[in-house]
Amino acid sequence: MKKSVAVVTDTTACIPKDKVAEYNIELVPIEVIFGSKVYRDGIDISPTEFYAMLRKADKLPTTSGSLPVPYLEAYHCAGKRADGILCITESSKFSGMANSARLAIEMAKEELPGIEIRVLECSSAAAGQGLVVLAAAGAAKAGKSLNETVDMVNELMPRVHLFASLETLHYLAKGGRVPQAAELVNSILKIKPVFSVNGGEAHTLALPRSTDSAINNILRLMRRKVERDQLIHAAVMHADALEQALYLKHKIESMFTCKELFVTEFTPVMGVHTGPGVIGVAFYCEE
């Protein structure tokens, strides 16, 4: 018998493989291009392999343009076990993935008759998107309808916070996402910018000069969002910075009451733009 809902997302959501399997999430691998070679994120290349290559690369890798066919393939797989499909993508302010997911719906109309597909753009990103996807998959697993799952996700997204720090602005500057002058300032001052993502937009919040200071900034920002004894769901994310991630996880465990807390890797498709050394947390409070 089919379930009511299946959930689709892509590798920008930074969800650990064990959780993808546990919740039966259909995961679209975004392609990463190194020179003449194309790698499917999480299939042909792991985060560890990717960051090792990135540190040695003379020319920065790129990601492939968003295409609808991989989403269509995911819809076909999801449609084998569900009557409704919810696809959660990152904001169209960051990429064309939401548009590709919607184009795939048009392609699926004749191929998947009787199956309703919805696309929601996540107001958070990376592990923040991952937490939203996991909540949606949990609702689907509990037997919620497509409408109920969509309503839950729309209610949850504004409550998801993401705070993270960059090791360097080098990769954003090389990719044209920040001015070269910003990279120069970063290299001179050795700053580790702390930023947030909400409403589909990134905002710089602090400019500490060490990773320890950046982590302390992140913890202070969390404390402002969490009331005493509130239960939180949290995901610590890192880009080839496991030691710092485990330290941040330990600090979060000691400061907050966690119903869910795990460490996840910043996937290659995200690391293309930010480079190694990213450390951060996404979280939301239970009401």
KEZA-115431 format. One record per residue (C-alpha): residue in three letters; y negated, x negated, z negated. Coordinates in steps of 0.001 Angstrom, whole numbers, padded with zeros to 6 digits, always signed. Layout:
ALAYXZ;...
//
This chain:
MET+000000+000000+000000;LYS-003459-001287+000883;LYS-006011-002089-001777;SER-009396-000396-001628;VAL-011482-003516-001064;ALA-011078-007102+000116;VAL-013839-009678-000329;VAL-014939-012218+002291;THR-017317-015143+001845;ASP-017697-018701+003142;THR-017571-022228+001793;THR-021273-022293+000884;ALA-020199-020316-002222;CYS-018580-023399-003828;ILE-015639-021464-005301;PRO-012695-023564-006597;LYS-009504-023180-004586;ASP-007534-021825-007543;LYS-010007-018961-007968;VAL-010012-018226-004243;ALA-006226-017840-004493;GLU-006298-015924-007786;TYR-008640-013262-006416;ASN-007277-013310-002856;ILE-010705-014033-001357;GLU-010968-014567+002394;LEU-012903-017825+002739;VAL-014610-018729+006015;PRO-014731-022549+006426;ILE-018076-023727+007785;GLU-017837-026693+010141;VAL-019355-030081+009316;ILE-020041-032497+012173;PHE-019837-036267+011653;GLY-020684-037947+014951;SER-018200-036639+017500;LYS-015780-035270+014887;VAL-015801-031710+013585;TYR-014338-030938+010155;ARG-013656-027521+008674;ASP-015147-027527+005200;GLY-012381-027558+002591;ILE-009588-027723+005183;ASP-010050-030893+007219;ILE-012230-032670+004681;SER-012496-032544+000895;PRO-015735-032983-001066;THR-014553-036393-002304;GLU-013847-037579+001253;PHE-017099-036126+002517;TYR-019366-037785-000049;ALA-017621-041138+000429;MET-018342-040892+004166;LEU-021887-039660+003580;ARG-022812-042618+001381;LYS-021835-044997+004205;ALA-023178-042980+007134;ASP-025888-044452+009376;LYS-026491-041054+010959;LEU-026474-037947+008804;PRO-023906-035227+009522;THR-024862-031716+010566;THR-023340-028266+010275;SER-022307-026145+013222;GLY-024389-023176+014222;SER-023285-019980+012533;LEU-020743-018169+014709;PRO-019335-014646+014343;VAL-015736-015451+015380;PRO-014668-017068+012058;TYR-015965-013995+010214;LEU-014106-011726+012629;GLU-010902-013669+011919;ALA-011506-013244+008178;TYR-012046-009499+008666;HIS-008719-009269+010488;CYS-006935-011004+007591;ALA-008706-008873+004992;GLY-008048-005699+006982;LYS-004302-006190+006618;ARG-004517-005367+002915;ALA-007671-003299+002465;ASP-009435-000250+003860;GLY-012862-001633+002971;ILE-014267-005140+003299;LEU-017260-006626+001516;CYS-018625-009855+002991;ILE-021086-011789+000836;THR-023138-014495+002551;GLU-026047-016699+001575;SER-029539-015418+002301;SER-030741-015304+005903;LYS-033708-017335+004600;PHE-031313-020294+004362;SER-029019-019851+007378;GLY-027781-017577+010138;MET-024490-016794+008418;ALA-025495-013257+007426;ASN-026382-012512+011041;SER-023049-013931+012221;ALA-021183-011811+009675;ARG-022993-008705+010950;LEU-022317-009559+014597;ALA-018643-009843+013668;ILE-018755-006237+012400;GLU-019829-005093+015863;MET-016966-007082+017376;ALA-014529-005557+014872;LYS-015339-001910+015544;GLU-012700-001521+018250;GLU-010269-004050+016811;LEU-010256-002721+013243;PRO-010600+001062+013493;GLY-010809+002921+010207;ILE-011928-000088+008198;GLU-015430-000095+006733;ILE-017152-003482+006526;ARG-020364-004243+004642;VAL-022388-007452+004531;LEU-024570-008350+001556;GLU-026920-011336+001444;CYS-026760-013068-001906;SER-030070-013668-003670;SER-028610-016805-005280;ALA-026801-019698-003579;ALA-023937-022175-003964;ALA-022169-021548-007306;GLY-024544-018638-007943;GLN-023168-016967-004837;GLY-019705-017957-006022;LEU-020159-016095-009321;VAL-021287-012988-007440;VAL-018270-013205-005131;LEU-015892-013620-008072;ALA-017414-010593-009811;ALA-016991-008555-006623;ALA-013411-009737-006208;GLY-012726-008841-009844;ALA-014066-005333-009261;ALA-011913-004996-006145;LYS-008868-006217-008060;ALA-009574-003586-010711;GLY-009427-000876-008055;LYS-013129-000197-007559;SER-014136+001443-004278;LEU-016300-000282-001687;ASN-019359+001728-002730;GLU-018734+000953-006404;THR-018312-002753-005663;VAL-021477-002872-003567;ASP-023443-001108-006312;MET-022114-003552-008914;VAL-023065-006561-006784;ASN-026569-005242-006137;GLU-027042-004736-009872;LEU-025658-008171-010732;MET-027482-010390-008236;PRO-030942-010250-009877;ARG-029336-011389-013147;VAL-027782-014543-011673;HIS-029718-017740-012353;LEU-029235-021159-010782;PHE-030802-024372-012073;ALA-029970-027722-010525;SER-031249-031251-010041;LEU-031265-033506-007002;GLU-030426-037184-007235;THR-032726-037941-004315;LEU-034927-036276-001693;HIS-033640-038681+000973;TYR-031249-036201+002607;LEU-033688-033283+002581;ALA-036342-035521+004129;LYS-033982-036842+006815;GLY-032946-033287+007617;GLY-036558-032230+008017;ARG-036534-029884+005013;VAL-039173-031795+003029;PRO-041905-034163+004262;GLN-041131-037856+004520;ALA-044017-038408+002093;ALA-042072-036519-000566;GLU-039152-038912-000124;LEU-041512-041847-000574;VAL-042894-040415-003804;ASN-039350-039721-004973;SER-038245-043306-004292;ILE-041270-044788-006067;LEU-041199-042561-009138;LYS-037387-042139-009264;ILE-037801-038431-009966;LYS-034845-036034-010170;PRO-036390-032680-009146;VAL-035103-029632-011030;PHE-035184-026429-009028;SER-034100-022818-009211;VAL-032815-020429-006546;ASN-033540-016727-006812;GLY-034528-014022-004398;GLY-033231-016184-001586;GLU-035868-018843-002251;ALA-035887-022262-003950;HIS-038580-023223-006466;THR-039281-026625-008041;LEU-039518-026314-011840;ALA-039702-029859-013202;LEU-039863-033502-012092;PRO-037935-035547-014668;ARG-037266-039232-014051;SER-033655-039491-015206;THR-030452-037517-014902;ASP-030254-037081-018686;SER-033756-035653-018711;ALA-032890-033366-015797;ILE-029859-032025-017670;ASN-031986-031416-020763;ASN-034478-029532-018596;ILE-031660-027391-017203;LEU-030393-026588-020708;ARG-033890-025609-021865;LEU-034278-023320-018858;MET-030930-021709-019655;ARG-031921-021149-023277;ARG-034985-019178-022137;LYS-032733-016785-020186;VAL-029968-016249-022760;GLU-030415-014302-025980;ARG-028572-015441-029073;ASP-024847-014532-028995;GLN-025033-013124-025450;LEU-021842-013729-023485;ILE-022366-015703-020304;HIS-020409-016408-017144;ALA-021244-019893-015881;ALA-020247-022376-013199;VAL-021261-026032-013443;MET-021529-027577-009981;HIS-021769-031176-008876;ALA-021850-033307-005745;ASP-019708-036370-006470;ALA-021039-036446-010056;LEU-018057-035315-012128;GLU-018947-037281-015251;GLN-022377-035659-015470;ALA-020866-032248-014709;LEU-018377-032556-017565;TYR-021194-033622-019889;LEU-023262-030575-018862;LYS-020220-028330-019337;HIS-019703-029727-022843;LYS-023349-029109-023736;ILE-023179-025536-022430;GLU-020015-024890-024463;SER-021757-026118-027596;MET-024965-024145-027046;PHE-023798-020821-025601;THR-021028-018253-025969;CYS-019116-018479-022712;LYS-016785-015769-021477;GLU-016246-017794-018308;LEU-017109-021430-017674;PHE-015735-023727-015007;VAL-016682-026815-013011;THR-016849-026657-009234;GLU-017731-029078-006462;PHE-020781-028802-004235;THR-018981-028291-000940;PRO-019631-030528+002099;VAL-021529-027795+003965;MET-024050-027772+001103;GLY-023992-031540+000552;VAL-025040-032152+004163;HIS-028553-031072+003172;THR-028803-032377-000403;GLY-026646-035497-000469;PRO-024530-036683-003410;GLY-025595-036550-007044;VAL-026523-032875-007312;ILE-025844-031468-010780;GLY-026512-027926-011905;VAL-025361-024609-013291;ALA-025290-021005-012155;PHE-024866-018268-014755;TYR-025462-014674-015749;CYS-025410-012804-019053;GLU-023242-009809-019808;GLU-025281-006731-020617;
//
